[in-house]
Structure formats: structure tokens, C-alpha cells
Amino acid sequence: MKRQRRRLLRLAVPVVIALLLAVSLPWLWTTVGARGHVHPAAQAPTADVVIVLGTAVTEDGRQPGVRLAGRLETAAELVRSGKARVVLVSGDGAGESGDEPAIMAAHLTEQLGVDPQRVVADPHGLDTYDSCLRAREVYGIERALIVTQSYHLSRAVTLCRHVGIDADGATARCSGCGTGLLVRKAARDYLASGKAAWDVIRDRPPAVTSPADPAISDALAR
């Protein structure tokens, strides 16, 4: 019996290692793909457009949640400092928590003082891949800063760069993000990298297709 157990263990070890590698490769791809393109917001390069990726709003569906507010505050600072001129807020317009892009746009303009003519909302950025693909194919964005929290930023930058956007990431502030939350979010993003890689491999179209929209170019022309 002991000999059989040792034999099974010897067989199991390479299988486990192979599985770990298979799970880790997508995460390595997102990490390496974003290398040199992720910056603290104060050190971010310039771009005409900053893309803010959506996440949960408050339970009453009226205000951005804490992490989303941090992303919006960071984007507003980039505009005020002259690092960006136009903001694209991209999220789920029919999400369980509420209309993310509408709430994001309202917060930017009403609370953070961003000119409404400088804010464009995409209600069909249903996930990170969709947000990047639609930014390129629908809104014609070729260069952008991506704003989200650190645990999400490498995956977002890599996906946007893959679809043809010359993207750099600006790390959003994360007020109230304790160690436990950051660990959970990092673990979630580690697993989400697998879906990101699979979306890229199969060249998945966006969940919602739309005709070309000149809203970004119009905002830049103002």
C-alpha cells in the first residue's frame, strides 16, 4: 500500500504543477503585458482620453460606491492637471446595482466639477474586455489612460492594448481598501485573467454591438 501511495504521489505532483501553470499563465500574460504601462496617477503620461471602468454603485443606486468614487476622483484629477481632456465612463447601464455610467457621469459633473461636454458614457461596457473593445471599435479611441484600482489595472491595460489602444494605466485611489479586501480582489482578478485570455483567444465580439459613435471626437473638438 505504501508503495502504491508513493507511486500515486509521484504521478500527482506533475499533474498539480501542470494545473497550477495552466491557471497562472493568463495572469502572467496580463502582468507582463502591462509592464511599463502602469503608473501612479501623479506620474501617468498624457492622453486625450481617460477611460474609467465601472464597478458597483451604492445600494440605493444613486451614488458611486467607495471604489468607484475613487476611480472618478482620480480621473477628475487627471483632467484638472491637463493629463487628459475627455473622460469615457464605461460600465453596465442595466446592472443589478444601478446604471453605472449614468451615475459615474453625474458624479464627475455635479460633484467633481468636470465639464459635462467632456464626459461620454458607454452603457454597454459589461466587463473589462467589452469596455476596451467598444472604446476602440465604437468610439474610435486609439490612445487612452485607463483608471481602476491596482488589483485590476494590469488586466485592464493588457486587454485594452491587445484590442489596439495605446493604453497606460493610472492607479485609482482606494479609500477604505483594507488588506483583506485587497487580497480578495487580487485573488478574484487572478481567476478573471483566465476569462480574459479566453476572450482574446476566441476573439469574442462585444456583448452589445453598436454603430460608430463620434461622441469622443466631438468632445475633443470642443
C-alpha positions, 0 to 999 in steps of 0.5 A: 500500500505504501508503495502504491501511495508513493507511486500515486504521489509521484504521478500527482505532483506533475499533474498539480504543477501542470494545473497550477501553470495552466491557471497562472499563465493568463495572469502572467500574460496580463502582468507582463503585458502591462509592464511599463504601462502602469503608473501612479496617477501623479506620474501617468503620461498624457492622453486625450482620453481617460477611460474609467471602468465601472464597478458597483454603485451604492445600494440605493443606486444613486451614488458611486460606491467607495471604489468607484468614487475613487476611480472618478476622483482620480480621473477628475484629477487627471483632467484638472492637471491637463493629463487628459481632456475627455473622460469615457465612463464605461460600465453596465447601464442595466446592472443589478446595482444601478446604471453605472455610467449614468451615475459615474457621469453625474458624479464627475459633473455635479460633484467633481466639477468636470465639464459635462461636454467632456464626459461620454458614457458607454452603457454597454461596457459589461466587463473589462474586455467589452469596455476596451473593445467598444472604446476602440471599435465604437468610439474610435479611441486609439490612445487612452489612460485607463483608471481602476484600482491596482488589483485590476489595472494590469488586466485592464491595460493588457486587454485594452492594448491587445484590442489596439489602444495605446493604453497606460494605466493610472492607479485609482485611489482606494479609500477604505481598501483594507488588506483583506479586501485587497487580497480578495480582489487580487485573488478574484482578478487572478481567476478573471485573467483566465476569462480574459485570455479566453476572450482574446483567444476566441476573439469574442465580439462585444456583448452589445454591438453598436454603430460608430459613435463620434461622441469622443471626437466631438468632445475633443473638438470642443 
